[in-house]
Amino acid sequence: MGVIKKILILGVVLCAIGFTAFKFWEYKFYLNSVPKEFGVYNILYRVEKSWGFGPGGNEIGIRVYELPEKTLRNIEQQGIRYFENLPSNTNGGRERRGHFQNWSETPIKVTKSWEDKGTQEVLREFDRKPPSILNFLSGYGFAAEVDPQIENLVNEAIRNSGSYYAYGHMGVIIVIPDKKCVVYAYSG
């Protein structure tokens, strides 16, 4: 075997190792957006977009994770108490990723983050439109194409009872027990 061929094989092997290491790091990064106590490991759906670079850049995204059976059973048994008693809620703010406080039950309370961005006036309660994940994601005038099934899943969860949500440093997390999933969405 020639020297050039050995160098090429070594180069391919090193590239494969580097690519695999990066993908593993990326996977762990995506999991860090969810409280570690949930025990999620399977990412069912992900779409993310970014515009710009650095502090002036904008990023939006939505990730859907499979909710493990053990976590689902704990939620079914404890309800909102499960979320209020998560150890990650009491870490003093040292870890920002995957840290959510002030858990609530759905339907989500409508704030400016969930309203139609085309509306400039303050809406009276009876004038409000239902909250929408696309409105949340397009908070800074940027949008991403979200699979219509995912959009419907999230909109159904945030508009009706039976799910749980909380805000974190970068976004919102929505736990949908009856669909056995966790949704993390961010816009910033």
Backbone as a printed PyTorch tensor [residue, N CA C, xyz], in Angstrom:
tensor([[[  0.8530,  -1.1720,   0.0000],
         [  0.0000,   0.0000,   0.0000],
         [  0.8960,   1.2310,   0.0000]],

        [[  0.5990,   2.1540,  -0.8850],
         [  1.4150,   3.3440,  -1.0260],
         [  1.1970,   4.3400,   0.1000]],

        [[  2.1380,   5.2500,   0.2660],
         [  2.0900,   6.2740,   1.3090],
         [  0.8740,   7.1830,   1.1040]],

        [[  0.6040,   7.5640,  -0.1210],
         [ -0.5290,   8.4580,  -0.4020],
         [ -1.8430,   7.7800,  -0.0290]],

        [[ -1.9630,   6.5170,  -0.3560],
         [ -3.1800,   5.7870,  -0.0260],
         [ -3.3570,   5.6990,   1.4920]],

        [[ -2.2730,   5.4600,   2.2350],
         [ -2.3430,   5.4050,   3.7010],
         [ -2.7480,   6.7550,   4.2740]],

        [[ -2.2020,   7.8220,   3.7020],
         [ -2.5480,   9.1680,   4.1760],
         [ -4.0220,   9.4600,   3.9040]],

        [[ -4.5160,   9.0790,   2.7380],
         [ -5.9290,   9.2840,   2.4150],
         [ -6.8380,   8.4960,   3.3560]],

        [[ -6.4870,   7.2470,   3.6230],
         [ -7.2850,   6.4260,   4.5400],
         [ -7.2730,   7.0520,   5.9330]],

        [[ -6.1050,   7.4670,   6.3950],
         [ -5.9950,   8.1110,   7.6980],
         [ -6.8340,   9.3910,   7.7400]],

        [[ -6.7970,  10.1690,   6.6680],
         [ -7.5960,  11.3940,   6.5820],
         [ -9.0870,  11.1120,   6.6600]],

        [[ -9.5360,  10.0850,   5.9470],
         [-10.9550,   9.7120,   5.9730],
         [-11.3570,   9.2600,   7.3770]],

        [[-10.5070,   8.4430,   8.0130],
         [-10.7970,   7.9570,   9.3690],
         [-10.8660,   9.1250,  10.3420]],

        [[ -9.9280,  10.0560,  10.2690],
         [ -9.9270,  11.2190,  11.1660],
         [-11.1580,  12.0950,  10.9370]],

        [[-11.5320,  12.2830,   9.6910],
         [-12.7570,  13.0560,   9.3860],
         [-13.9820,  12.3680,   9.9510]],

        [[-14.0690,  11.0600,   9.8100],
         [-15.2150,  10.3080,  10.3350],
         [-15.2770,  10.4170,  11.8540]],

        [[-14.1330,  10.3240,  12.5100],
         [-14.0930,  10.4520,  13.9730],
         [-14.5130,  11.8640,  14.3850]],

        [[-14.0090,  12.8760,  13.6910],
         [-14.3740,  14.2590,  13.9870],
         [-15.8570,  14.5110,  13.7740]],

        [[-16.3920,  14.0070,  12.6880],
         [-17.8110,  14.1780,  12.3950],
         [-18.6640,  13.4910,  13.4590]],

        [[-18.3020,  12.2800,  13.8420],
         [-19.0410,  11.5380,  14.8640],
         [-18.9850,  12.2710,  16.2090]],

        [[-17.8220,  12.7840,  16.5650],
         [-17.6770,  13.5280,  17.8240],
         [-18.5450,  14.7820,  17.8110]],

        [[-18.5580,  15.4960,  16.6850],
         [-19.3910,  16.6920,  16.5780],
         [-20.8580,  16.3430,  16.7060]],

        [[-21.3130,  15.2940,  16.0350],
         [-22.7220,  14.8900,  16.1020],
         [-23.1130,  14.4850,  17.5260]],

        [[-22.2160,  13.8240,  18.2380],
         [-22.4950,  13.4530,  19.6250],
         [-22.6090,  14.7050,  20.4860]],

        [[-21.6950,  15.6670,  20.3150],
         [-21.7610,  16.9180,  21.0510],
         [-23.0590,  17.6650,  20.7320]],

        [[-23.4300,  17.7080,  19.4640],
         [-24.6530,  18.3800,  19.0330],
         [-25.8790,  17.7360,  19.6770]],

        [[-25.9190,  16.4100,  19.6960],
         [-27.0230,  15.6700,  20.3050],
         [-27.1300,  16.0240,  21.7910]],

        [[-26.0080,  16.0220,  22.5010],
         [-26.0140,  16.3660,  23.9270],
         [-26.4620,  17.8130,  24.1310]],

        [[-26.0610,  18.7140,  23.2510],
         [-26.4770,  20.1050,  23.3210],
         [-28.0010,  20.2130,  23.2170]],

        [[-28.5870,  19.4900,  22.2850],
         [-30.0440,  19.5270,  22.1150],
         [-30.7690,  18.9700,  23.3420]],

        [[-30.2080,  17.9550,  23.9620],
         [-30.8260,  17.3810,  25.1570],
         [-30.7370,  18.3230,  26.3550]],

        [[-29.7230,  19.1790,  26.3900],
         [-29.5340,  20.0920,  27.5170],
         [-30.6190,  21.1510,  27.6320]],

        [[-31.4740,  21.2910,  26.6410],
         [-32.5480,  22.2760,  26.6900],
         [-33.7110,  21.8150,  27.5510]],

        [[-33.6920,  20.5670,  27.9410],
         [-34.7830,  19.9640,  28.7070],
         [-34.2560,  19.6060,  30.0990]],

        [[-35.0460,  19.8120,  31.1600],
         [-34.5680,  19.4150,  32.4860],
         [-34.0820,  17.9690,  32.4810]],

        [[-32.9200,  17.7520,  33.0590],
         [-32.3190,  16.4150,  33.0340],
         [-33.2010,  15.3750,  33.7190]],

        [[-34.0240,  15.8020,  34.6780],
         [-34.8980,  14.8640,  35.3850],
         [-35.9320,  14.2060,  34.4660]],

        [[-36.2190,  14.8040,  33.3300],
         [-37.1740,  14.2100,  32.3890],
         [-36.6290,  12.9190,  31.7840]],

        [[-35.3170,  12.8030,  31.7010],
         [-34.7030,  11.5990,  31.1450],
         [-34.9120,  11.4180,  29.6520]],

        [[-35.1170,  12.5170,  28.9260],
         [-35.3270,  12.3940,  27.4790],
         [-34.0350,  11.9970,  26.7870]],

        [[-34.1560,  11.2350,  25.7400],
         [-32.9930,  10.8530,  24.9400],
         [-33.3270,  10.7750,  23.4530]],

        [[-34.6090,  10.8310,  23.1160],
         [-35.0180,  10.6770,  21.7260],
         [-35.6010,  11.9900,  21.2040]],

        [[-34.9540,  12.5700,  20.1980],
         [-35.4410,  13.7890,  19.5610],
         [-36.3110,  13.3720,  18.3720]],

        [[-37.5970,  13.7100,  18.4580],
         [-38.5510,  13.3040,  17.4210],
         [-38.6030,  14.2780,  16.2460]],

        [[-38.3760,  15.5530,  16.5330],
         [-38.5070,  16.5730,  15.4880],
         [-37.6520,  17.7720,  15.8990]],

        [[-37.0850,  18.4210,  14.8910],
         [-36.2730,  19.6040,  15.1690],
         [-36.2010,  20.4670,  13.9260]],

        [[-36.4640,  21.7680,  14.1120],
         [-36.2200,  22.7460,  13.0470],
         [-35.6920,  24.0010,  13.7320]],

        [[-34.5900,  24.5170,  13.2000],
         [-33.9700,  25.6970,  13.7770],
         [-33.4260,  26.5620,  12.6530]],

        [[-33.5220,  27.8610,  12.8590],
         [-33.0220,  28.8190,  11.8670],
         [-32.2920,  29.9340,  12.5990]],

        [[-31.3170,  30.5170,  11.9320],
         [-30.6400,  31.6780,  12.5080],
         [-30.3760,  32.6940,  11.4020]],

        [[-30.4250,  33.9430,  11.8030],
         [-30.1550,  35.0630,  10.9110],
         [-29.1800,  35.9700,  11.6260]],

        [[-28.1680,  36.3860,  10.9510],
         [-27.1880,  37.2680,  11.5640],
         [-26.1260,  36.4810,  12.3050]],

        [[-25.2900,  37.2020,  13.0210],
         [-24.1610,  36.5890,  13.6920],
         [-23.9020,  37.3310,  14.9980]],

        [[-23.5600,  36.6110,  16.0250],
         [-23.1770,  37.2300,  17.2940],
         [-24.3540,  37.7860,  18.0570]],

        [[-24.1080,  38.7910,  18.9180],
         [-25.1590,  39.3340,  19.7880],
         [-26.3410,  39.9290,  19.0350]],

        [[-26.1460,  40.3900,  17.8160],
         [-27.2440,  40.9720,  17.0480],
         [-28.0060,  39.9570,  16.2180]],

        [[-27.5680,  38.7000,  16.2360],
         [-28.2250,  37.6670,  15.4420],
         [-29.5300,  37.2140,  16.0740]],

        [[-30.3500,  36.5840,  15.2960],
         [-31.6170,  36.0460,  15.7790],
         [-31.6570,  34.5510,  15.5230]],

        [[-32.1810,  33.8230,  16.4860],
         [-32.3310,  32.3790,  16.3640],
         [-33.7320,  31.9930,  16.7960]],

        [[-34.3010,  31.0600,  16.0750],
         [-35.5830,  30.4970,  16.4780],
         [-35.5080,  28.9930,  16.2710]],

        [[-36.3310,  28.2830,  17.0100],
         [-36.3390,  26.8460,  16.8250],
         [-37.4100,  26.1680,  17.6460]],

        [[-37.6590,  24.9500,  17.2720],
         [-38.5970,  24.1060,  17.9990],
         [-38.0530,  22.6810,  17.9480]],

        [[-38.0630,  22.0420,  19.1010],
         [-37.6210,  20.6550,  19.2060],
         [-38.7020,  19.8730,  19.9360]],

        [[-38.9370,  18.6670,  19.4780],
         [-39.9030,  17.7860,  20.1230],
         [-39.1600,  16.5290,  20.5640]],

        [[-39.3040,  16.1970,  21.8300],
         [-38.6300,  15.0450,  22.4220],
         [-39.6780,  14.0230,  22.8670]],

        [[-39.3040,  12.7750,  22.8260],
         [-40.1680,  11.7160,  23.3350],
         [-40.0990,  11.7260,  24.8610]],

        [[-41.2500,  11.6660,  25.5100],
         [-41.3270,  11.6390,  26.9690],
         [-41.2380,  10.1900,  27.4420]],

        [[-40.1960,   9.8360,  28.2160],
         [-40.0550,   8.4560,  28.6820],
         [-41.2190,   8.0280,  29.5930]],

        [[-41.5100,   6.7460,  29.5780],
         [-42.6300,   6.1900,  30.3580],
         [-42.5130,   6.5020,  31.8430]],

        [[-41.3100,   6.3930,  32.4010],
         [-41.1200,   6.6540,  33.8330],
         [-41.5260,   8.0870,  34.1780]],

        [[-41.1030,   9.0390,  33.3580],
         [-41.4540,  10.4400,  33.5840],
         [-42.9500,  10.6430,  33.4050]],

        [[-43.5160,  10.0180,  32.3990],
         [-44.9570,  10.1110,  32.1620],
         [-45.7420,   9.6130,  33.3740]],

        [[-45.3380,   8.4860,  33.9430],
         [-46.0210,   7.9550,  35.1410],
         [-45.9180,   8.9330,  36.3150]],

        [[-44.7430,   9.5250,  36.4980],
         [-44.5740,  10.5010,  37.5860],
         [-45.4870,  11.7040,  37.3980]],

        [[-45.6040,  12.1790,  36.1750],
         [-46.4800,  13.3270,  35.8850],
         [-47.9340,  12.9460,  36.1290]],

        [[-48.3260,  11.7720,  35.6650],
         [-49.7090,  11.3240,  35.8620],
         [-50.0440,  11.1950,  37.3430]],

        [[-49.0920,  10.7590,  38.1540],
         [-49.3290,  10.5770,  39.5900],
         [-49.3010,  11.8930,  40.3630]],

        [[-48.4080,  12.8010,  39.9750],
         [-48.1890,  14.0040,  40.7770],
         [-48.7420,  15.2870,  40.1700]],

        [[-49.0370,  15.2920,  38.8920],
         [-49.5270,  16.5060,  38.2420],
         [-48.5120,  17.6360,  38.3200]],

        [[-48.9710,  18.8470,  38.5740],
         [-48.1120,  20.0340,  38.5920],
         [-47.0400,  19.9360,  39.6710]],

        [[-47.2890,  19.1950,  40.7470],
         [-46.2830,  19.0330,  41.8170],
         [-44.9910,  18.4150,  41.2880]],

        [[-45.1100,  17.5330,  40.3030],
         [-43.9090,  16.9320,  39.7200],
         [-42.9540,  18.0190,  39.2270]],

        [[-43.4850,  18.9870,  38.5200],
         [-42.6670,  20.0500,  37.9340],
         [-42.1670,  21.0230,  38.9930]],

        [[-43.0160,  21.3400,  39.9560],
         [-42.6290,  22.2730,  41.0170],
         [-41.5170,  21.7210,  41.8960]],

        [[-41.4120,  20.3990,  41.9920],
         [-40.4150,  19.7620,  42.8570],
         [-39.1700,  19.2740,  42.1200]],

        [[-38.9910,  19.6540,  40.8780],
         [-37.7910,  19.2490,  40.1470],
         [-36.5500,  19.8370,  40.8190]],

        [[-35.5310,  19.0340,  41.0910],
         [-34.3080,  19.5770,  41.6950],
         [-33.6640,  20.6850,  40.8640]],

        [[-33.8170,  20.6470,  39.5550],
         [-33.2050,  21.6870,  38.7130],
         [-33.8470,  23.0520,  38.9290]],

        [[-35.0290,  23.0880,  39.5780],
         [-35.6720,  24.3710,  39.8750],
         [-34.9540,  25.1080,  41.0040]],

        [[-34.1530,  24.3980,  41.7720],
         [-33.5480,  24.9970,  42.9620],
         [-32.0380,  25.1550,  42.8390]],

        [[-31.5250,  25.2300,  41.6310],
         [-30.0740,  25.3220,  41.4710],
         [-29.5450,  26.7470,  41.5700]],

        [[-30.3740,  27.6740,  41.9730],
         [-29.9070,  29.0440,  42.1730],
         [-29.5820,  29.7840,  40.8880]],

        [[-29.9900,  29.2760,  39.7490],
         [-29.7670,  29.9680,  38.4830],
         [-28.3750,  29.7670,  37.9090]],

        [[-27.5860,  28.8630,  38.4740],
         [-26.2270,  28.6610,  37.9630],
         [-26.2560,  28.0750,  36.5550]],

        [[-27.1480,  27.1560,  36.3130],
         [-27.2580,  26.5270,  34.9920],
         [-28.4900,  27.0970,  34.3070]],

        [[-28.3050,  27.7850,  33.1980],
         [-29.4280,  28.4230,  32.5320],
         [-30.1410,  27.4840,  31.5730]],

        [[-29.4170,  26.6030,  30.9480],
         [-30.0190,  25.6960,  29.9890],
         [-30.7850,  24.5990,  30.7180]],

        [[-31.9940,  24.3210,  30.2800],
         [-32.7920,  23.2730,  30.8980],
         [-33.3440,  23.6690,  32.2560]],

        [[-33.2900,  24.9520,  32.5830],
         [-33.7440,  25.4590,  33.8830],
         [-35.0450,  26.2340,  33.6740]],

        [[-36.1210,  25.7200,  34.2220],
         [-37.4370,  26.3440,  34.0660],
         [-38.0970,  26.4740,  35.4300]],

        [[-38.7390,  27.5970,  35.6590],
         [-39.4400,  27.8280,  36.9170],
         [-40.8530,  28.3020,  36.6240]],

        [[-41.6410,  28.3720,  37.7000],
         [-43.0180,  28.8680,  37.6100],
         [-43.8490,  28.0400,  36.6350]],

        [[-43.8490,  26.7470,  36.8540],
         [-44.6190,  25.8450,  36.0090],
         [-46.1080,  26.1410,  36.1560]],

        [[-46.8270,  26.0280,  35.0600],
         [-48.2720,  26.2590,  35.0380],
         [-48.9370,  25.1720,  34.2030]],

        [[-50.2280,  25.0610,  34.3990],
         [-51.0120,  24.1470,  33.5720],
         [-51.5850,  24.9250,  32.3960]],

        [[-51.7280,  24.2510,  31.2850],
         [-52.3440,  24.8750,  30.1180],
         [-53.8510,  24.9610,  30.3510]],

        [[-54.5500,  25.8400,  29.6520],
         [-54.1110,  26.6350,  28.5060],
         [-53.1170,  27.7230,  28.9320]],

        [[-52.2590,  28.0640,  27.9880],
         [-51.2060,  29.0420,  28.2440],
         [-51.8260,  30.4210,  28.3950]],

        [[-51.2760,  31.2110,  29.2720],
         [-51.7680,  32.5770,  29.4480],
         [-51.2470,  33.4200,  28.2820]],

        [[-52.1420,  34.1220,  27.6330],
         [-51.7730,  34.8890,  26.4410],
         [-50.9750,  36.1170,  26.8560]],

        [[-49.7720,  36.2010,  26.3150],
         [-48.9210,  37.3740,  26.4830],
         [-48.5640,  37.8660,  25.0910]],

        [[-47.8250,  38.9450,  25.0330],
         [-47.4320,  39.4800,  23.7250],
         [-46.6360,  38.4650,  22.9150]],

        [[-45.9370,  37.5540,  23.5860],
         [-45.1550,  36.5410,  22.8760],
         [-46.0200,  35.6200,  22.0260]],

        [[-47.2760,  35.4720,  22.3900],
         [-48.1530,  34.5200,  21.7110],
         [-49.1530,  35.1920,  20.7810]],

        [[-49.2380,  36.5190,  20.7980],
         [-50.2110,  37.2170,  19.9760],
         [-49.6930,  37.4090,  18.5600]],

        [[-50.6030,  37.7250,  17.6780],
         [-50.2680,  38.0390,  16.2950],
         [-49.4280,  39.3160,  16.2830]],

        [[-48.2280,  39.2490,  15.7010],
         [-47.3140,  40.3950,  15.7080],
         [-47.8110,  41.5500,  14.8440]],

        [[-48.7950,  41.3140,  14.0070],
         [-49.3380,  42.3910,  13.1920],
         [-50.2280,  43.3220,  13.9910]],

        [[-50.5910,  42.9350,  15.2030],
         [-51.4770,  43.7330,  16.0360],
         [-50.6510,  44.6460,  16.9300]],

        [[-50.8050,  45.9410,  16.7920],
         [-50.0480,  46.9020,  17.6000],
         [-50.8080,  47.3140,  18.8620]],

        [[-52.1060,  47.3070,  18.8160],
         [-52.8730,  47.7810,  19.9700],
         [-53.0040,  46.6880,  21.0230]],

        [[-53.2690,  47.1210,  22.2380],
         [-53.5180,  46.1640,  23.3210],
         [-54.9310,  45.6360,  23.1270]],

        [[-55.0460,  44.3310,  23.0690],
         [-56.3430,  43.7270,  22.7950],
         [-57.1230,  43.4820,  24.0780]],

        [[-58.4160,  43.7240,  23.9980],
         [-59.2870,  43.3420,  25.1000],
         [-59.4140,  41.8250,  25.0810]],

        [[-59.7350,  41.2540,  26.1950],
         [-59.7700,  39.7900,  26.3260],
         [-60.6210,  39.1400,  25.2340]],

        [[-61.7970,  39.7050,  24.9300],
         [-62.6730,  39.0750,  23.9300],
         [-62.1940,  39.3060,  22.4940]],

        [[-61.2120,  40.2040,  22.3100],
         [-60.6470,  40.4350,  20.9810],
         [-59.4430,  39.5470,  20.6870]],

        [[-58.9150,  38.9040,  21.6920],
         [-57.6890,  38.1200,  21.5230],
         [-57.9320,  36.9050,  20.6340]],

        [[-56.9400,  36.6360,  19.8350],
         [-56.9550,  35.4180,  19.0280],
         [-56.2880,  34.3200,  19.8530]],

        [[-56.5660,  33.0740,  19.5390],
         [-55.9090,  31.9980,  20.2910],
         [-54.3950,  32.0700,  20.1200]],

        [[-53.6470,  31.6970,  21.1560],
         [-52.1870,  31.7050,  21.0320],
         [-51.7370,  30.7260,  19.9480]],

        [[-50.6050,  31.0290,  19.3450],
         [-50.0930,  30.2190,  18.2500],
         [-48.5840,  30.0590,  18.3850]],

        [[-48.0880,  28.8610,  18.1960],
         [-46.6450,  28.6200,  18.2500],
         [-45.9230,  29.3880,  17.1460]],

        [[-46.5490,  29.5610,  16.0050],
         [-45.8990,  30.3270,  14.9290],
         [-45.7460,  31.7880,  15.3160]],

        [[-46.7240,  32.3450,  16.0350],
         [-46.5830,  33.7200,  16.5170],
         [-45.4270,  33.8110,  17.5100]],

        [[-45.3230,  32.8330,  18.4020],
         [-44.2290,  32.8210,  19.3760],
         [-42.8780,  32.7620,  18.6650]],

        [[-42.7620,  31.9020,  17.6810],
         [-41.4940,  31.7340,  16.9720],
         [-41.1190,  32.9500,  16.1390]],

        [[-42.1080,  33.6870,  15.6620],
         [-41.8140,  34.8340,  14.7950],
         [-41.7700,  36.1410,  15.5820]],

        [[-41.4370,  36.0600,  16.8530],
         [-41.4250,  37.2230,  17.7350],
         [-40.5360,  38.3600,  17.2840]],

        [[-39.4930,  38.0840,  16.5400],
         [-38.5850,  39.1330,  16.0930],
         [-38.6640,  39.3440,  14.5830]],

        [[-39.7600,  38.9160,  14.0080],
         [-39.9640,  39.1300,  12.5820],
         [-39.3730,  38.0630,  11.6900]],

        [[-38.8580,  37.0010,  12.2660],
         [-38.2940,  35.8970,  11.5030],
         [-39.1450,  34.6630,  11.7440]],

        [[-39.1910,  33.7810,  10.7950],
         [-40.0110,  32.5900,  10.9510],
         [-39.3000,  31.3800,  10.3550]],

        [[-39.7520,  30.2250,  10.7860],
         [-39.2590,  28.9640,  10.2310],
         [-40.4670,  28.1450,   9.8350]],

        [[-40.2970,  27.3240,   8.8380],
         [-41.3850,  26.4480,   8.4390],
         [-41.4490,  25.2810,   9.4060]],

        [[-42.5780,  25.1700,  10.0700],
         [-42.8020,  24.0940,  11.0270],
         [-43.7800,  23.1130,  10.4020]],

        [[-43.4820,  21.8400,  10.5410],
         [-44.3710,  20.8000,  10.0300],
         [-45.7870,  21.0660,  10.5600]],

        [[-46.8000,  21.0710,   9.6960],
         [-48.1670,  21.3580,  10.1330],
         [-48.6620,  20.4380,  11.2560]],

        [[-48.2300,  19.1850,  11.2700],
         [-48.6370,  18.2820,  12.3560],
         [-48.0520,  18.7320,  13.6850]],

        [[-46.8150,  19.2000,  13.6830],
         [-46.1760,  19.7030,  14.9020],
         [-46.8530,  20.9970,  15.3350]],

        [[-47.1140,  21.8750,  14.3860],
         [-47.8160,  23.1280,  14.6910],
         [-49.1570,  22.8350,  15.3550]],

        [[-49.9320,  21.9120,  14.7930],
         [-51.2330,  21.5630,  15.3720],
         [-51.0810,  20.9290,  16.7510]],

        [[-50.0940,  20.0550,  16.9210],
         [-49.8350,  19.4200,  18.2050],
         [-49.5970,  20.4660,  19.2900]],

        [[-48.7150,  21.4210,  19.0060],
         [-48.3740,  22.4430,  19.9900],
         [-49.5500,  23.3810,  20.2280]],

        [[-50.1910,  23.8440,  19.1620],
         [-51.3290,  24.7580,  19.3250],
         [-52.4480,  24.1110,  20.1370]],

        [[-52.7190,  22.8600,  19.8740],
         [-53.7430,  22.1330,  20.6370],
         [-53.3620,  22.0740,  22.1190]],

        [[-52.0910,  21.8120,  22.3820],
         [-51.6280,  21.6960,  23.7720],
         [-51.7010,  23.0230,  24.5100]],

        [[-51.2830,  24.1160,  23.8700],
         [-51.2430,  25.4010,  24.5760],
         [-52.6210,  26.0410,  24.7170]],

        [[-53.5650,  25.6140,  23.9100],
         [-54.9080,  26.2020,  23.9560],
         [-55.8750,  25.4420,  24.8540]],

        [[-55.5110,  24.2400,  25.2580],
         [-56.4200,  23.3890,  26.0340],
         [-55.7510,  22.9080,  27.3130]],

        [[-56.5420,  22.3820,  28.2130],
         [-55.9870,  21.8720,  29.4680],
         [-55.3780,  20.4870,  29.2490]],

        [[-54.5630,  20.0700,  30.2200],
         [-53.9730,  18.7440,  30.1690],
         [-52.4780,  18.7140,  29.9480]],

        [[-51.8680,  19.8740,  29.6930],
         [-50.4230,  19.9470,  29.4880],
         [-49.8390,  20.9340,  30.4970]],

        [[-48.5250,  21.0500,  30.4950],
         [-47.8180,  21.9060,  31.4410],
         [-46.7760,  22.7150,  30.6890]],

        [[-46.4690,  23.9150,  31.2030],
         [-45.4720,  24.7410,  30.5330],
         [-44.7430,  25.6190,  31.5430]],

        [[-43.5830,  26.0730,  31.1160],
         [-42.7880,  27.0180,  31.9030],
         [-41.8480,  27.7430,  30.9510]],

        [[-41.4430,  28.9240,  31.3740],
         [-40.4880,  29.7050,  30.5960],
         [-39.1020,  29.5610,  31.2080]],

        [[-38.1090,  29.5680,  30.3590],
         [-36.7210,  29.5230,  30.7980],
         [-35.9730,  30.7120,  30.2510]],

        [[-34.6710,  30.6440,  30.3120],
         [-33.8240,  31.7480,  29.8570],
         [-34.0400,  32.0540,  28.3740]],

        [[-34.1760,  31.0190,  27.5600],
         [-34.2300,  31.2190,  26.1120],
         [-35.5740,  30.8960,  25.4640]],

        [[-36.4890,  30.2880,  26.1780],
         [-37.7200,  29.9040,  25.4950],
         [-38.7490,  29.3330,  26.4380]],

        [[-39.6090,  28.5340,  25.8640],
         [-40.7000,  27.9170,  26.6070],
         [-40.6160,  26.4040,  26.4200]],

        [[-40.9840,  25.6930,  27.4740],
         [-41.0570,  24.2360,  27.3940],
         [-42.4920,  23.8390,  27.6650]],

        [[-42.9860,  22.9050,  26.8710],
         [-44.3720,  22.4450,  26.9830],
         [-44.3400,  20.9260,  27.0810]],

        [[-44.8950,  20.3990,  28.1520],
         [-44.9560,  18.9510,  28.3410],
         [-46.3830,  18.5230,  28.0200]],

        [[-46.5070,  17.5980,  27.0820],
         [-47.8160,  17.1430,  26.6010],
         [-47.9500,  15.6590,  26.9470]],

        [[-48.4280,  15.3480,  28.1470],
         [-48.4740,  13.9480,  28.5770],
         [-49.2920,  13.0350,  27.6740]],

        [[-50.4630,  13.4800,  27.2110],
         [-51.3050,  12.5820,  26.4120],
         [-50.7080,  12.2560,  25.0420]],

        [[-49.7170,  13.0350,  24.6050],
         [-49.0120,  12.7400,  23.3510],
         [-47.6060,  12.2110,  23.6140]],

        [[-47.2650,  12.0530,  24.8930],
         [-45.9720,  11.5040,  25.3240],
         [-44.8010,  12.2630,  24.7250]],

        [[-44.8860,  13.6080,  24.8120],
         [-43.7910,  14.3970,  24.2610],
         [-43.5520,  15.6720,  25.0470]],

        [[-42.3750,  16.2290,  24.8190],
         [-41.9420,  17.4940,  25.3930],
         [-41.5490,  18.3880,  24.2210]],

        [[-42.0070,  19.6330,  24.2400],
         [-41.6790,  20.5800,  23.1880],
         [-40.8670,  21.7140,  23.8040]],

        [[-39.7640,  22.0500,  23.1720],
         [-38.9730,  23.2120,  23.5600],
         [-38.9610,  24.1560,  22.3780]],

        [[-39.3940,  25.4050,  22.5830],
         [-39.4190,  26.3990,  21.5060],
         [-38.7270,  27.6650,  22.0030]],

        [[-37.9720,  28.2940,  21.1170],
         [-37.2730,  29.5150,  21.4990],
         [-37.2490,  30.4980,  20.3430]],

        [[-37.1710,  31.7670,  20.7110],
         [-37.1120,  32.8360,  19.7370],
         [-36.3360,  33.9830,  20.3700]],

        [[-35.2060,  34.2910,  19.7890],
         [-34.4230,  35.3730,  20.3910],
         [-33.2660,  35.7900,  19.5440]]])
